[in-house]
Structures are given as structure tokens and as C-alpha cells.
Amino acid sequence: MITGILYCVSITSVQSLENNKNSFALYYGSKVYEERHPFDDSFFMSQDGFMIGVQWANDSYDEDVYNGWSSKIAIGSVDYTSAGSGTMENIMDYQIEEVYYLGIPFEHSDSRTTVFSGIGGRFLLNASGNKLTSTGHCGYDRESRYVYLPLGINFEKDLFEFRGEYLYFLYGQQTSKISQCGYSSDVTNDQEEGSGIKLSLKIYTDNKQQNSSGKNFGYEFYMDYWDIADSKLDESGNFMEPRNTTAETGVKVFWSF
């Protein structure tokens, strides 16, 4: 990996700034999810593991307007740890995310800076239903739905591209399928406060000016982070989703065409 990065840096030719970029990526990342106690903010439980996914994306620049979209699908496995209910291993984790962007690009002599916003949606499924922890506690499936507003900046120069986004949380909903553990019905909690951050660095390893196939290959290092506040009580007034954070870091291998 270090050799590949040094090779990228050593290339002296400049990548032309494309006005329409389609890309496909495969990625691997580590994931850490943690919940905090609603009263004293102490550690409550955590899940950590990995995610493997695919991503499709398009970035289009037309008459000083930027339009873009990104779709991600991932599957992974996480291990559960709690001081109160023991441990559970190899829980399947699923993730889908769709984002649409609209922004304004600023062209420079050899680079481009784009400011943008948009709308995004995120769906998560943590499938621990019908499994027991090490202390005999019942597991259940948990579904999360987020709607958010990205506010970001993208900078392109030569063979590098840096992107940063602040994620303004609009609305979320958590469904806990506790009926799998003998309860009469499932629980749904509304989430109204939270935020997130996305950072990424793309490094292209070849150049369209030198590549007759018209395709670029490269690496992308990324970090996604979410911090969601305590939810509202459910309709019964007995259940609340506590504050939680999710951190995912990894690397993507992408093809741009």
C-alpha cells in the first residue's frame, strides 16, 4: 500500500478536470457503534466489526452548476459487548445510503473547488434477532432510518481530490423488534437531534490523458462519523433509544469513467 501511494505522488502529469465523472468502488471499513447511558453519559454497550460494500456515484458539472449522487450498499459482521447483558458475536449488519448533491464549482487555473448541499437518506439493519448473549439475554433486530442535509466542500487538483461534509441531521427513526423476545409489539422511537461528518481523500494512479481506455483507477481513504442524541420516548412512554455514535473508517478501490 505504501509503495502504491509513493508511486501516485511521483507522477508529474496533471489530470484534466472532468465535467462528468461516473465511478464504481469496492470498499472495506472497520465499524464501531457505541451507546451511552441517558442519565450519566457512561458507556452502555458497543458493537464493533467490519463492513464490505459497493458504491456507485456520478459528479456532473454543467454551466457553473454541480449535480451529483452517490449510492452505497454494504454488509458486515459486528460483535456486541455490554457490561449488563454479556457478549454476542458475528451479528450481521446491513447498510444502504443514497445522497443527492447540488452545488457551485469555482474553477482555478489548475484546480477546482466546489461547495454543495443536498439531501441524503440512510438505512441500517442490525440483525441480532433470535440469538442469545453470553449471559442468556435475548437479541432482536434493530432498524435505523436517517434523513440528513449534507453541507460540504470538494477540492480537486492534479491526481488528488479531497472532500469534506458536515451532516445536518433532519430526522431519524429507530425500530426495535422486541416482539422477537416475547413482547406484545415492537418499539419505534423518533430521533430529532444529531450530526455527522464525512471526510475522504482520493488518489488517482493513472491519467486520462495517458489512458486510451478513458478510465481512471485509484484509492480513496474515508471516515464517516455520526453522533445521534437521545430519542423521544415511544408511544407507551416506556422505551427510549439512548445517545449513540458510529465511526467507520476504511479504504475504497474505485474506477472512474
Buried (B, 14 or more C-beta within 10 A) or exposed (E): EEEEEEEBEEBEEEBEBBEEBBBEBEBBBEBBBBBBEBEEEEEBBBBBBBBEBBBEBBBBBEEEEBBBBBBBBBBBBBEBBBEEBBEBEEBBBBBBBBBBBEBEBEEEEEBBBBEBBBBBBBBBBBBBBEBBBEEEBBBBBBBBBBEBBBBBBBBBBBBBBBBBBBBBBBEBBBBBBBBBBEBEEBBBBBBEEBBBBBBBBBBBBBBBEEEEEEEBEBBBBBBBBBBBBBBEBBEEEEBBBBBBBBBBBBBBEBEBB
